């Protein structure tokens, strides 16, 4: 299942399982994971993209190991909200992924997530080399945290 509707995505999720957030790029896929209460996103790793089959296999290995119940894929909209080539590529990746997993997939507007991640890393006085190594999975955690906050709002702020 692929949906742009956060409420539909929330309804498809089993209780007590984590989510993964993905920052899909041309060369890498940043991966972040949540806790089982869906409160906090934590950067996990950056997958260096090779071929779709290999990328999907690594991603699904991480999902199985972490008992992931759903995927939140950052959607790189243009600043005016329109969708360009990068959005089309992200949606195509989601369609391909849905053919190899039953996990529900939703999108989260990722405008400025990389900017926010870069700012946080600069404030933490992270070296340029280290920033380059971690920026994608830190950006994925910003994407996932936005979705987690929205899901918490939908649940009325109660922890389940």
Backbone as a printed PyTorch tensor [residue, N CA C, xyz], in Angstrom:
tensor([[[  0.8310,  -1.1780,   0.0000],
         [  0.0000,   0.0000,   0.0000],
         [  0.8790,   1.2470,   0.0000]],

        [[  0.5860,   2.1540,  -0.9050],
         [  1.2510,   3.4490,  -0.9560],
         [  0.1590,   4.5050,  -0.8150]],

        [[  0.3620,   5.4490,   0.0960],
         [ -0.6370,   6.4900,   0.2750],
         [  0.0140,   7.8300,   0.5920]],

        [[ -0.6220,   8.8990,   0.1510],
         [ -0.2140,  10.2480,   0.5270],
         [ -0.9730,  10.7000,   1.7730]],

        [[ -1.9430,   9.9050,   2.2050],
         [ -2.8210,  10.2590,   3.3180],
         [ -2.2700,   9.6840,   4.6340]],

        [[ -1.8530,  10.5660,   5.5320],
         [ -1.2640,  10.1390,   6.7970],
         [ -2.2600,   9.3440,   7.6400]],

        [[ -3.5350,   9.7250,   7.6050],
         [ -4.5440,   8.9970,   8.3900],
         [ -4.7170,   7.5730,   7.8760]],

        [[ -4.7320,   7.4090,   6.5640],
         [ -4.8420,   6.0690,   5.9660],
         [ -3.6210,   5.2300,   6.3390]],

        [[ -2.4410,   5.8570,   6.2950],
         [ -1.1970,   5.1860,   6.6740],
         [ -1.2780,   4.7450,   8.1400]],

        [[ -1.7000,   5.6520,   9.0140],
         [ -1.8010,   5.3500,  10.4480],
         [ -2.7270,   4.1700,  10.6920]],

        [[ -3.8370,   4.1110,   9.9690],
         [ -4.8120,   3.0370,  10.1430],
         [ -4.2380,   1.6780,   9.7360]],

        [[ -3.2440,   1.6840,   8.8450],
         [ -2.6540,   0.4360,   8.3550],
         [ -1.5470,  -0.0950,   9.2670]],

        [[ -1.1700,   0.6860,  10.2690],
         [ -0.0420,   0.3010,  11.1220],
         [ -0.4780,  -0.5600,  12.3090]],

        [[  0.2340,  -1.6650,  12.5410],
         [ -0.0220,  -2.4270,  13.7620],
         [  0.5540,  -1.6600,  14.9580]],

        [[  0.0530,  -1.9260,  16.1410],
         [  0.5470,  -1.2450,  17.3450],
         [  1.8610,  -1.8780,  17.8090]],

        [[  2.6790,  -1.0550,  18.4410],
         [  3.8860,  -1.5700,  19.0860],
         [  5.0420,  -1.8810,  18.1670]],

        [[  5.0040,  -1.3630,  16.9410],
         [  6.1270,  -1.5760,  16.0350],
         [  6.6500,  -0.2270,  15.5600]],

        [[  7.9000,  -0.2080,  15.2050],
         [  8.5810,   1.0210,  14.7960],
         [  8.3260,   1.3430,  13.3270]],

        [[  8.7220,   2.5500,  12.9400],
         [  8.6820,   2.9940,  11.5470],
         [ 10.0960,   3.3140,  11.0880]],

        [[ 10.2800,   3.3130,   9.7860],
         [ 11.5520,   3.7630,   9.2070],
         [ 11.2750,   4.9780,   8.3340]],

        [[ 12.1680,   5.9390,   8.3970],
         [ 12.1110,   7.1140,   7.5320],
         [ 13.2260,   7.0250,   6.5180]],

        [[ 12.9300,   7.4160,   5.2780],
         [ 13.9120,   7.3040,   4.2080],
         [ 14.1080,   8.6410,   3.5150]],

        [[ 15.3760,   9.0110,   3.3450],
         [ 15.7410,  10.1730,   2.5480],
         [ 16.3560,   9.6140,   1.2630]],

        [[ 15.5420,   9.5080,   0.2230],
         [ 15.9410,   8.8810,  -1.0320],
         [ 16.6540,   9.9060,  -1.9110]],

        [[ 17.8960,   9.6080,  -2.2610],
         [ 18.6710,  10.5060,  -3.1110],
         [ 19.2170,   9.7840,  -4.3220]],

        [[ 19.9110,  10.5160,  -5.1690],
         [ 20.4690,   9.9240,  -6.3860],
         [ 21.5360,   8.8820,  -6.0930]],

        [[ 22.3450,   9.1200,  -5.0540],
         [ 23.4640,   8.2260,  -4.7520],
         [ 23.2990,   7.4470,  -3.4560]],

        [[ 22.4130,   7.9230,  -2.5810],
         [ 22.2740,   7.3100,  -1.2600],
         [ 20.8090,   7.2500,  -0.8280]],

        [[ 20.5710,   6.4200,   0.1870],
         [ 19.2830,   6.3900,   0.8730],
         [ 19.5920,   6.5180,   2.3630]],

        [[ 19.2180,   7.6480,   2.9420],
         [ 19.3800,   7.8260,   4.3760],
         [ 18.2630,   7.0870,   5.0780]],

        [[ 18.6030,   6.3960,   6.1650],
         [ 17.6080,   5.6080,   6.9020],
         [ 17.6120,   6.0310,   8.3690]],

        [[ 16.4190,   6.2770,   8.8910],
         [ 16.2320,   6.5420,  10.3130],
         [ 15.1370,   5.6130,  10.8080]],

        [[ 15.1130,   5.3460,  12.1080],
         [ 14.0940,   4.4780,  12.6860],
         [ 13.4870,   5.1530,  13.9080]],

        [[ 12.2610,   4.7390,  14.2200],
         [ 11.5940,   5.2540,  15.4140],
         [ 11.6570,   4.2010,  16.5160]],

        [[ 11.2600,   4.6280,  17.6960],
         [ 11.0390,   3.6810,  18.7810],
         [  9.6610,   3.0410,  18.5700]],

        [[  9.3150,   2.0770,  19.4000],
         [  8.0330,   1.3650,  19.2440],
         [  6.8260,   2.2100,  19.6500]],

        [[  7.0570,   3.2690,  20.4130],
         [  5.9630,   4.1650,  20.8000],
         [  5.7170,   5.2470,  19.7520]],

        [[  6.5310,   5.2360,  18.7130],
         [  6.4320,   6.2170,  17.6220],
         [  6.5990,   7.6450,  18.1430]],

        [[  7.5840,   7.8300,  19.0260],
         [  7.8410,   9.1440,  19.6100],
         [  9.0660,   9.8190,  19.0360]],

        [[ 10.1540,   9.0590,  18.8930],
         [ 11.4430,   9.6550,  18.5630],
         [ 12.0800,   8.9700,  17.3590]],

        [[ 12.5780,   9.7900,  16.4410],
         [ 13.3110,   9.2810,  15.2720],
         [ 14.8030,   9.3330,  15.5630]],

        [[ 15.5060,   8.2770,  15.1770],
         [ 16.9460,   8.1940,  15.3810],
         [ 17.6200,   7.8470,  14.0550]],

        [[ 18.6480,   8.6320,  13.6690],
         [ 19.3840,   8.2880,  12.4440],
         [ 19.9990,   6.8960,  12.5730]],

        [[ 19.9590,   6.1100,  11.4930],
         [ 20.4900,   4.7500,  11.5600],
         [ 21.7000,   4.5640,  10.6500]],

        [[ 21.4950,   4.7110,   9.3420],
         [ 22.6210,   4.5200,   8.4160],
         [ 22.2870,   5.1030,   7.0570]],

        [[ 23.3170,   5.1870,   6.2310],
         [ 23.1450,   5.6230,   4.8520],
         [ 23.5180,   4.4590,   3.9470]],

        [[ 22.5850,   4.1050,   3.0880],
         [ 22.8190,   3.0340,   2.1120],
         [ 23.3590,   3.6810,   0.8420]],

        [[ 24.5040,   3.2390,   0.3870],
         [ 25.0450,   3.7070,  -0.8960],
         [ 24.3000,   2.9610,  -1.9860]],

        [[ 23.6120,   3.7040,  -2.8380],
         [ 22.7910,   3.0680,  -3.8650],
         [ 23.6470,   2.3600,  -4.9070]],

        [[ 23.1560,   1.1690,  -5.2940],
         [ 23.8000,   0.4000,  -6.3540],
         [ 22.7300,   0.1140,  -7.4000]],

        [[ 22.0850,  -1.0360,  -7.2810],
         [ 20.9430,  -1.3810,  -8.1330],
         [ 19.7340,  -1.5130,  -7.2320]],

        [[ 18.5410,  -1.3180,  -7.8080],
         [ 17.3420,  -1.3490,  -6.9840],
         [ 17.2580,  -2.6120,  -6.1390]],

        [[ 17.4980,  -3.7740,  -6.7380],
         [ 17.3830,  -5.0390,  -6.0060],
         [ 18.2840,  -5.0930,  -4.7870]],

        [[ 19.4990,  -4.6220,  -4.9300],
         [ 20.4440,  -4.6210,  -3.8060],
         [ 20.0340,  -3.5910,  -2.7560]],

        [[ 19.5910,  -2.4260,  -3.2100],
         [ 19.1580,  -1.3720,  -2.2840],
         [ 17.9450,  -1.8480,  -1.4830]],

        [[ 16.9690,  -2.4380,  -2.1740],
         [ 15.7520,  -2.9250,  -1.5220],
         [ 16.0830,  -4.0450,  -0.5430]],

        [[ 16.9870,  -4.9340,  -0.9330],
         [ 17.3650,  -6.0410,  -0.0570],
         [ 17.9540,  -5.5110,   1.2470]],

        [[ 18.8670,  -4.5470,   1.1670],
         [ 19.4800,  -3.9820,   2.3780],
         [ 18.4210,  -3.2850,   3.2320]],

        [[ 17.5630,  -2.5360,   2.5950],
         [ 16.5090,  -1.8180,   3.3080],
         [ 15.5660,  -2.7910,   4.0260]],

        [[ 15.1780,  -3.8490,   3.3340],
         [ 14.2660,  -4.8270,   3.9330],
         [ 14.9500,  -5.6390,   5.0340]],

        [[ 16.2580,  -5.8530,   4.9190],
         [ 17.0130,  -6.4950,   6.0080],
         [ 16.9410,  -5.6320,   7.2630]],

        [[ 17.1570,  -4.3240,   7.0930],
         [ 17.0740,  -3.4040,   8.2350],
         [ 15.6730,  -3.4110,   8.8350]],

        [[ 14.6650,  -3.4140,   7.9780],
         [ 13.2750,  -3.4120,   8.4450],
         [ 12.9620,  -4.6740,   9.2420]],

        [[ 13.4160,  -5.8100,   8.7590],
         [ 13.1580,  -7.0770,   9.4560],
         [ 13.8820,  -7.0930,  10.8080]],

        [[ 15.1290,  -6.6600,  10.8220],
         [ 15.9360,  -6.6640,  12.0420],
         [ 15.3420,  -5.7410,  13.1050]],

        [[ 14.7430,  -4.6390,  12.6790],
         [ 14.2220,  -3.6310,  13.6050],
         [ 12.7040,  -3.7300,  13.8120]],

        [[ 12.0800,  -4.7540,  13.2280],
         [ 10.6310,  -4.9600,  13.3550],
         [  9.8510,  -3.7170,  12.9080]],

        [[ 10.1800,  -3.2430,  11.7150],
         [  9.5830,  -2.0320,  11.1530],
         [  8.2040,  -2.3600,  10.5800]],

        [[  7.2210,  -1.4800,  10.8840],
         [  5.8370,  -1.7070,  10.4510],
         [  5.4390,  -0.8700,   9.2470]],

        [[  6.2090,   0.1550,   8.9180],
         [  5.8570,   1.0200,   7.8030],
         [  7.0110,   1.9320,   7.4360]],

        [[  6.9300,   2.4920,   6.2280],
         [  8.0020,   3.3390,   5.7040],
         [  7.4760,   4.7400,   5.4100]],

        [[  8.2400,   5.7390,   5.8370],
         [  7.9330,   7.1370,   5.5500],
         [  9.0240,   7.6370,   4.6230]],

        [[  8.6370,   7.9450,   3.4090],
         [  9.5930,   8.3410,   2.3770],
         [  9.5190,   9.8450,   2.1710]],

        [[ 10.6540,  10.5110,   2.3310],
         [ 10.6900,  11.9560,   2.1270],
         [ 10.3730,  12.2970,   0.6860]],

        [[  9.4590,  13.2390,   0.4890],
         [  9.0730,  13.6640,  -0.8590],
         [  9.6650,  15.0530,  -1.1040]],

        [[ 10.6350,  15.1450,  -2.0130],
         [ 11.3630,  16.4080,  -2.2220],
         [ 10.6130,  17.3930,  -3.1230]],

        [[  9.5620,  17.9690,  -2.5680],
         [  8.7870,  18.9570,  -3.3340],
         [  9.6270,  20.1990,  -3.5830]],

        [[  9.2590,  20.9280,  -4.6350],
         [  9.8750,  22.2290,  -4.8870],
         [  9.3910,  23.1930,  -3.8000]],

        [[ 10.0820,  24.3040,  -3.6310],
         [  9.7140,  25.2470,  -2.5790],
         [  8.2890,  25.7830,  -2.7490]],

        [[  7.7750,  25.8100,  -3.9780],
         [  6.3990,  26.2870,  -4.2030],
         [  5.3660,  25.1750,  -3.9930]],

        [[  5.8190,  23.9900,  -3.5730],
         [  4.9150,  22.8790,  -3.3030],
         [  4.6820,  21.9580,  -4.4840]],

        [[  5.1390,  22.3480,  -5.6640],
         [  4.9450,  21.5030,  -6.8450],
         [  5.9060,  20.3100,  -6.8100]],

        [[  5.6250,  19.3310,  -7.6600],
         [  6.4570,  18.1400,  -7.7390],
         [  7.2330,  18.1360,  -9.0470]],

        [[  8.5410,  17.9690,  -8.9220],
         [  9.4050,  17.9230, -10.0950],
         [  9.9500,  16.5230, -10.3250]],

        [[ 11.0590,  16.4590, -11.0410],
         [ 11.6710,  15.1830, -11.4120],
         [ 12.0970,  14.3630, -10.1920]],

        [[ 12.5860,  15.0070,  -9.1510],
         [ 13.0280,  14.2760,  -7.9600],
         [ 11.8370,  13.6010,  -7.2700]],

        [[ 10.6850,  14.2580,  -7.2710],
         [  9.4710,  13.6390,  -6.7020],
         [  9.0570,  12.4250,  -7.5360]],

        [[  9.1200,  12.5620,  -8.8460],
         [  8.7640,  11.4410,  -9.7270],
         [  9.6680,  10.2480,  -9.4610]],

        [[ 10.9550,  10.5120,  -9.2880],
         [ 11.9150,   9.4510,  -9.0080],
         [ 11.6190,   8.7830,  -7.6590]],

        [[ 11.2730,   9.5850,  -6.6620],
         [ 10.9440,   9.0690,  -5.3300],
         [  9.6740,   8.2210,  -5.3900]],

        [[  8.6680,   8.6990,  -6.1130],
         [  7.4190,   7.9360,  -6.2350],
         [  7.6600,   6.6170,  -6.9940]],

        [[  8.5300,   6.6490,  -7.9910],
         [  8.8610,   5.4200,  -8.7310],
         [  9.5620,   4.4190,  -7.8050]],

        [[ 10.4640,   4.9150,  -6.9600],
         [ 11.1420,   4.0540,  -5.9920],
         [ 10.1100,   3.4130,  -5.0610]],

        [[  9.1480,   4.2030,  -4.5900],
         [  8.0990,   3.6750,  -3.7070],
         [  7.2870,   2.5900,  -4.4160]],

        [[  6.9330,   2.8200,  -5.6800],
         [  6.1730,   1.8050,  -6.4440],
         [  6.9740,   0.5140,  -6.5650]],

        [[  8.2580,   0.6370,  -6.8840],
         [  9.1130,  -0.5480,  -6.9940],
         [  9.2300,  -1.2660,  -5.6500]],

        [[  9.3700,  -0.4980,  -4.5920],
         [  9.4930,  -1.0750,  -3.2550],
         [  8.2120,  -1.8050,  -2.8560]],

        [[  7.0650,  -1.2410,  -3.2330],
         [  5.7830,  -1.8710,  -2.8740],
         [  5.6050,  -3.2280,  -3.5510]],

        [[  6.3750,  -3.4850,  -4.5920],
         [  6.3010,  -4.7880,  -5.2730],
         [  7.0740,  -5.8660,  -4.5320]],

        [[  7.9670,  -5.4540,  -3.6060],
         [  8.7950,  -6.4340,  -2.8990],
         [  8.5330,  -6.4650,  -1.3910]],

        [[  7.5960,  -5.6240,  -0.9140],
         [  7.2540,  -5.6430,   0.5090],
         [  5.7840,  -5.3030,   0.7050]],

        [[  5.2240,  -5.8470,   1.7670],
         [  3.8370,  -5.5500,   2.1420],
         [  3.7580,  -4.3330,   3.0590]],

        [[  4.8990,  -3.8120,   3.4960],
         [  4.9000,  -2.6780,   4.4220],
         [  4.1780,  -1.4800,   3.8030]],

        [[  3.2940,  -0.8270,   4.5690],
         [  2.6630,   0.3900,   4.0530],
         [  3.7180,   1.4860,   3.8790]],

        [[  3.5400,   2.2880,   2.8480],
         [  4.4700,   3.3650,   2.5210],
         [  3.6940,   4.6660,   2.4170]],

        [[  4.2150,   5.7020,   3.0430],
         [  3.6260,   7.0250,   2.8900],
         [  4.7350,   8.0160,   2.5770]],

        [[  4.3360,   9.2100,   2.2080],
         [  5.2870,  10.2630,   1.8680],
         [  5.1910,  11.3820,   2.8940]],

        [[  6.3050,  12.0580,   3.1010],
         [  6.3440,  13.2130,   3.9790],
         [  7.1100,  14.3200,   3.2660]],

        [[  6.5260,  15.5020,   3.2490],
         [  7.1520,  16.6580,   2.6050],
         [  8.4940,  16.9230,   3.2780]],

        [[  9.5560,  16.7650,   2.5270],
         [ 10.8830,  16.8840,   3.1200],
         [ 11.5570,  18.2280,   2.8440]],

        [[ 10.8050,  19.1980,   2.3610],
         [ 11.4280,  20.4970,   2.1180],
         [ 12.1830,  20.9550,   3.3500]],

        [[ 13.4030,  21.3260,   3.1450],
         [ 14.2890,  21.8810,   4.1830],
         [ 14.8000,  20.8610,   5.1960]],

        [[ 14.4870,  19.5600,   5.0520],
         [ 14.9940,  18.5810,   6.0230],
         [ 16.5150,  18.5010,   5.9760]],

        [[ 17.1000,  18.5290,   4.7830],
         [ 18.5520,  18.4700,   4.6720],
         [ 19.1730,  19.7500,   5.2130]],

        [[ 18.5120,  20.8870,   4.9750],
         [ 19.0010,  22.1580,   5.5130],
         [ 19.0050,  22.1110,   7.0430]],

        [[ 17.9200,  21.6120,   7.6360],
         [ 17.8230,  21.5070,   9.0930],
         [ 18.8780,  20.5480,   9.6420]],

        [[ 19.0800,  19.4270,   8.9510],
         [ 20.0860,  18.4480,   9.3800],
         [ 21.4810,  19.0700,   9.3160]],

        [[ 21.7670,  19.7710,   8.2300],
         [ 23.0740,  20.4190,   8.0740],
         [ 23.2950,  21.4410,   9.1920]],

        [[ 22.2740,  22.2270,   9.4820],
         [ 22.3790,  23.2420,  10.5440],
         [ 22.6630,  22.5760,  11.8900]],

        [[ 21.9510,  21.4900,  12.1940],
         [ 22.1580,  20.7910,  13.4650],
         [ 23.5720,  20.2320,  13.5590]],

        [[ 24.0690,  19.6900,  12.4620],
         [ 25.4270,  19.1360,  12.4600],
         [ 26.4700,  20.2360,  12.6020]],

        [[ 26.2250,  21.3890,  11.9830],
         [ 27.1440,  22.5230,  12.1340],
         [ 27.1510,  23.0170,  13.5740]],

        [[ 25.9620,  23.1050,  14.1760],
         [ 25.8710,  23.5470,  15.5700],
         [ 26.5640,  22.5740,  16.5130]],

        [[ 26.6040,  21.3050,  16.1290],
         [ 27.2880,  20.2910,  16.9360],
         [ 28.7840,  20.2580,  16.6220]],

        [[ 29.2290,  21.2040,  15.7860],
         [ 30.6450,  21.3240,  15.4150],
         [ 31.1770,  20.0470,  14.7650]],

        [[ 30.3480,  19.4360,  13.9230],
         [ 30.7220,  18.2180,  13.2080],
         [ 31.6400,  18.5730,  12.0410]],

        [[ 32.6980,  17.7990,  11.8540],
         [ 33.6470,  18.0840,  10.7640],
         [ 32.9590,  17.9230,   9.4090]],

        [[ 33.5130,  18.5710,   8.4040],
         [ 32.9550,  18.4950,   7.0540],
         [ 32.8880,  17.0490,   6.5760]],

        [[ 33.9510,  16.2790,   6.8270],
         [ 33.9950,  14.8790,   6.4050],
         [ 32.8910,  14.0740,   7.0960]],

        [[ 32.7380,  14.2670,   8.3950],
         [ 31.7180,  13.5320,   9.1430],
         [ 30.3120,  13.9540,   8.7180]],

        [[ 30.1090,  15.2560,   8.4510],
         [ 28.7980,  15.7210,   7.9740],
         [ 28.4260,  15.0100,   6.6880]],

        [[ 29.3870,  14.8820,   5.7720],
         [ 29.1300,  14.2150,   4.4940],
         [ 28.7320,  12.7520,   4.7120]],

        [[ 29.3050,  12.1250,   5.7410],
         [ 29.0110,  10.7190,   6.0180],
         [ 27.6280,  10.5200,   6.6160]],

        [[ 27.1400,  11.4830,   7.4020],
         [ 25.9120,  11.2680,   8.1700],
         [ 24.7140,  12.0980,   7.7150]],

        [[ 24.9200,  13.0650,   6.8250],
         [ 23.8500,  14.0080,   6.4830],
         [ 22.5690,  13.3160,   6.0170]],

        [[ 22.6920,  12.2610,   5.2280],
         [ 21.5000,  11.6200,   4.6710],
         [ 20.6630,  10.9240,   5.7310]],

        [[ 21.2930,  10.2010,   6.6570],
         [ 20.4640,   9.5440,   7.6720],
         [ 20.0180,  10.5110,   8.7650]],

        [[ 20.7330,  11.6120,   8.9460],
         [ 20.2320,  12.6550,   9.8520],
         [ 19.0160,  13.3340,   9.2050]],

        [[ 19.0790,  13.6060,   7.8990],
         [ 17.9260,  14.1780,   7.1850],
         [ 16.7370,  13.2180,   7.2610]],

        [[ 16.9990,  11.9140,   7.1340],
         [ 15.9180,  10.9150,   7.2490],
         [ 15.2530,  10.9920,   8.6140]],

        [[ 16.0260,  11.2930,   9.6630],
         [ 15.4320,  11.3890,  10.9980],
         [ 14.5360,  12.6220,  11.1050]],

        [[ 14.8790,  13.7230,  10.4110],
         [ 14.0070,  14.8940,  10.3920],
         [ 12.7010,  14.5690,   9.6630]],

        [[ 12.8080,  13.8470,   8.5610],
         [ 11.6100,  13.4290,   7.8080],
         [ 10.7210,  12.5700,   8.6990]],

        [[ 11.3190,  11.5480,   9.3150],
         [ 10.5510,  10.6280,  10.1490],
         [  9.9610,  11.3410,  11.3610]],

        [[ 10.7190,  12.2380,  11.9810],
         [ 10.1980,  12.9280,  13.1590],
         [  8.9770,  13.7710,  12.8130]],

        [[  8.9930,  14.4070,  11.6470],
         [  7.8210,  15.1680,  11.2120],
         [  6.5940,  14.2850,  11.0960]],

        [[  6.7690,  13.1090,  10.5130],
         [  5.6470,  12.1720,  10.3770],
         [  5.1980,  11.6420,  11.7360]],

        [[  6.1530,  11.3530,  12.6210],
         [  5.7990,  10.8700,  13.9640],
         [  4.9870,  11.9110,  14.7180]],

        [[  5.3920,  13.1770,  14.6020],
         [  4.6600,  14.2530,  15.2770],
         [  3.2370,  14.3460,  14.7390]],

        [[  3.0860,  14.1860,  13.4310],
         [  1.7440,  14.2100,  12.8210],
         [  0.9080,  13.0160,  13.2960]],

        [[  1.5140,  11.8430,  13.3510],
         [  0.8010,  10.6520,  13.8230],
         [  0.3710,  10.8140,  15.2750]],

        [[  1.2370,  11.3970,  16.0900],
         [  0.8960,  11.6220,  17.4990],
         [ -0.2910,  12.5820,  17.6040]],

        [[ -0.2910,  13.6000,  16.7540],
         [ -1.4070,  14.5510,  16.7250],
         [ -2.7080,  13.8360,  16.3220]],

        [[ -2.6220,  12.9480,  15.3500],
         [ -3.8080,  12.2050,  14.9140],
         [ -4.3560,  11.3190,  16.0380]],

        [[ -3.4470,  10.7970,  16.8630],
         [ -3.8640,   9.9400,  17.9770],
         [ -4.2910,  10.7680,  19.1760]],

        [[ -4.2760,  12.0810,  19.0340],
         [ -4.7010,  12.9450,  20.1360],
         [ -3.6750,  13.0670,  21.2470]],

        [[ -2.4060,  12.7760,  20.9050],
         [ -1.3380,  12.9390,  21.8820],
         [ -1.2350,  11.8130,  22.8960]],

        [[ -2.1090,  10.8250,  22.8160],
         [ -2.0520,   9.7430,  23.8150],
         [ -1.0360,   8.6930,  23.3650]],

        [[ -0.3720,   8.1210,  24.3110],
         [  0.5940,   7.0520,  24.0180],
         [ -0.1310,   5.7280,  24.0970]],

        [[  0.0780,   4.9180,  23.0920],
         [ -0.6060,   3.6220,  23.0600],
         [  0.3950,   2.5100,  22.9940]]])
